[in-house]
Amino acid sequence: MILTDKNDTERTMKKSLFTKRKTVILFAIIAMFSWGCAFPFIKLGMKEYAISNDDTAGKMLFAGIRFFLAGIITLIITYKREKNIKIKSLKDFSWLFLFGFVNTGFHYFCFYMGLSHCSGSKASIIDSLGTFWLIFLAVLFFKERLTSNKILGCLFGFAGIIIANFSTDIISKVSFQGEGFLVISTLCAAFGGVIVRIITTVRNINAVKATGYGLTIGGVLLLAGGLFLGGTLTKVTLKGIVVMFCLVAISVVGFVLYNQLLSCNPVGQIAIFNALIPVFGTLTSCILTGERFYFRYIISIILVALGIWFVNREKN
């Protein structure tokens, strides 16, 4: 199946602020840094809301609140800008529901299920696979070329992620409940990138509006799943509310910028920036939660930067 953009859409894209090389790099780094910050804030949030490591239902409830609020805020922003957040047709709604289900609902259900049965370092490495799935899916769906530069970029990026998160338990036994669910979550993230490109370029739905609906729908699904499984937030503190507000802001900034970039640029060119997320997550965890800093993190950043450079050194 090959999907191509219309000529008038491409002309509009070229004039967009989101296609200029310097701003693309800036916005991509901001988005990835935002998502990287989510790692320590999630840890802080779990602590403040007294959610244990094996409380999957509580994690789903926590995530559902986060994404639902982020979606509502994004829709409010859309309404302030466009004065209209109506969905034109049932087909458009079907695509938006699919986007919310795959990219947020089912994605984070699998992520939290896997994270409950897997170490954080191993989860960070497996989660990064979504970056490389998306680059290959872009070749399949959007006729983007799989060049030697892209392959080298993926190798450098993956090497950087492994170096940043390496520990002895990476090579320990695997299970479907842990690693299996995490791999499924990475596929959801990759297909979410494909869906948002289709929604914005083929269905001609504004990227910010699509993000708002996707987050809201996914948030509702996570909330429903968490409540169905018996999830509760037994402890609520002022610090916990502040942490939740930060996570909501992270979701709004990260998803809006990322989805806008995906709608305006070759998918592979943007996808490789995702390799920065676990690196930023590791560094911000050192700052915010007091985790130990290792020199290998610097090497990791250099390798990921080389990976991004290789993927973006030529026109896709």
N, C-alpha and C positions, 0 to 999 in steps of 0.2 A: 504494500500500500504506500503510495507516494502522495504527499500533500505539498502543494506549492502555494505561495502567497500571490495575491493579485498585484498587477503592476502599479496600480494607484496606491496600494498599501505600502509597497516598497519605496515609492517616491516620498511618501509621508515620513516613513521611517528614517530616510537619509537626512531629512531636515531636523529630526528630533534631537533634543539635547542628550537623549539616551543612546545616541549612536556615535557621538564624538569620543575618540579614543581616550582622552584624558578624563572626561567625566564618566565614561563607562568604567574605567579602572577605579576611580574614586568611589562611585556609587556601589560597585561590586564589593570593594573592600569594606565600606561602611556596613553593607548588608551582612557580609560574612563575620565582621567583628561583632555585630549585634547578636547574631546567632551563636557566636562563640561565647559571648557573655552569658547566654542562657544557661550554659552548663553549671557555673558556680551559683547562679541565682536559683536554679532548680534545686540544687543541693541545699541552699539556705532556706528555700521555701518548704521543702520536705521536712526540714528540721523544725521550722516554726509552726507548721501545721501538724506536727507529730505523725507523719506518714512514714511507716517503716519500709525497709527495703523490699520486703516480700508482700506489701499491700498494693497489689496491682489495681484493685478497684479504686482505692484512694488516689493513686497516681492518675488514673483515668479521669476521675472527678476533678482533680486539681488541674489537669491539662484541659479538660472540657471548659472549665470556667475561664481559663486563660485565653483559649482560642475563641470562645464565644464573645467575650468582651472585646477582644482585638477585632473580630469581624464586625461587631456593631459599631465600634469607633471608626473603622475604615469605611463603612457604609455612610456614616454621618459625614465624614470628610468628603466622600463622593457626592453626597446630596448638596453640601455647601458649595461645591465646585460646579456641579452640573444641574442642580435643581431637579434631578430626576434619577431615581434608582430602580425604576420599573423594569421588569423583564419582558421583552417584546413578544416572546412566543414560548410555547411548551417545549420546543426543541432546544431553545436557549437555556431554559431552566434545567432540562435533562443534562445538558453539558455541564452546567454549574453544579448540579447535584453530584454528577460523576466526579467532578474536580474536587469538591468538598469531601466526598467519601474516600477517594483514592489518596489525595494529597495531604489531608488532615486526619479524617476519622480513622480509616483502616490503617493508614501509615503509622500514626502514633499509638494506636491500639497494639499493633505488632511490635513497635519500638519499646513500649513499656513492658509488654509481656516478655520480650527478649531480655531487656535490661534487668528484669527481676531474677533472671537465671544465668547471668553472665557478668563478668567483671567489667568495670568501667573502661579499662585500657583496651580490652578486646572489643568492647562495644564501639569505641571510637574508631577503631580500624575498620571494623565491618561496616559501620555506618557510612564511612567514606566511599564505599563501593558505589553508592548512588551517583556520585560524581562521574564515574567512568561508565556506568550503565547509560547515563543520559547522553554522553558523547557518542556512544555506539548507536543509541536509538535515534539520535539526530541524523546519523548516516542512513538509517533505514527509512525514516519517515520524511525527512526534509532534504534529501539528496546532498547533504553536506559530505565533503570528502574526508575519508579516513587516511590522513597523510602520515608520513614518518614523523613529522613534527608533533602531531597529536599523540602518536604512540609514545614518543619520547617524553612528552609533557605528562602523560598519564603515569609513566614509570617513575619519573622524578617526583611527581606529586604523591604517589602512593608510598614511595620510599621515605619521603619526608614525614608522612603520617605515621608510618611504622616506627621510625626512629623516635618521634615525639612520644609515642605511647607504648613503646616496647617494655614488656615485663615477662617474667618466666611463665606466667599462667596463660600466655597467648597460645602456646603449643599444647595446652592441656586438653582433656577430652571435650568433645563437642556434643550438643544435644539439640533436638528440634525446638524444645521449649525456649532455649537460649539463643544460640547462633542461628538456628533455623528461622525463628521469628524475626531476628534482626536482618537477615538477608531479604526476607519478604518485605520488610519496611523500606529497605534501600531500593527495591524494585518499585514500590509505591511512589517514593520520592522522585525517581527517574521518570516514571510514566506521568506523574503530576506535572513535570516540566514540559512534557510533550502535549498534555491536555491544555495547559494554559496557553501554549503557543497556538494551538488550534482555535481555542476560544477567542483569542484576541485578534488573530489574523484572518481566520476563515469565518467565524461567527461575528466578527467585528464588535466584540464587547470590550469596553474600556478595561485596561488591566487592573486599575484600582478597584473598579466595581466588581470585577471577577474575583479579586483577592478578598474583598469584603464578604461576598456571598460564600466563597469557598471556606473561609475561616469560620463564618457563622454556622454553616451547615455541618462542617466537621466538628465544631465545638458542641453543637447540639447532640450529634451522634456519640461523642465521647462522654458527654454528661449522662445521656441515657444509658450507655453501657456501664458507666461507673455506678450509677444508682441501681441498675438492675443487678449488678454483682455485689451490692451491699456496701458500696463505698461511702464513707462519711469523713467530714473534717471536724474532728472532735475538739480541736484547739485552734482558736483564732486570736492572733495578737496584732498590735499596731504594726510591728515590724513585719509580720507576715503579710499584712495588707499592702505595705510599701513594696515588698518583694514582688507580690502579685502585680502591682501596678507597673513595676519595672519590666516584668516578663511580658505583660500586655504591650507595653511600648516597644519592646524588642521585637515582638511578633509583627506589629504594625509596620515599623520601619524596615525590618528585614524582608518580609514577604512583599510589601508594596514595591520596594526598590528592585528586588530580585525578579519578580514577575514582570515588571515594566521592562527590565533589561532583556528578559527572555523574549518578550513580544517584539522587541526592536532590533535584535542582533542574532547572528548565527548562534544556535543553541550551544554547540560545542565550545565556542569562544567564551561564553558565560559560565558554563558548567564547571570548567576547570577551577574557577575561583572557589568552589565549594571545598577544595582541598585545604583551604585556610581555616575552615571552621574548627576542626579538632585541634589545630595548632593554637588558634586564638583562645579556644576553650581551655586548653592546658595552661596557657600563660595567664589568663584572667583568673583561673582557679588558684594559681600561686599567689596572686595579689589579693583576691577577695576572701579566700577560705584558708590561706596560710599553707597551702600545699608546697612541697619542696621544689625549688627550681633546679633544673639540670642544664648543663652546658649543651647537651644534645638538642635542646629546644632551638638554639640558635642555628645549628646545622639543619634542623628540620625546616625552619623558615626559609633558609637559603635554597634548599631543594625544592620546596613548594613554589617559591618565587621563580626558580628556573623552569619548573613545569608550566607555570602560567605563561612565562615568556615564550616557551617553545610553541604552545598552542596558539598564541596570539601574534606570532612573528610574521605570519602570512595571512592573506585574505582567505577566509573559509569558503 
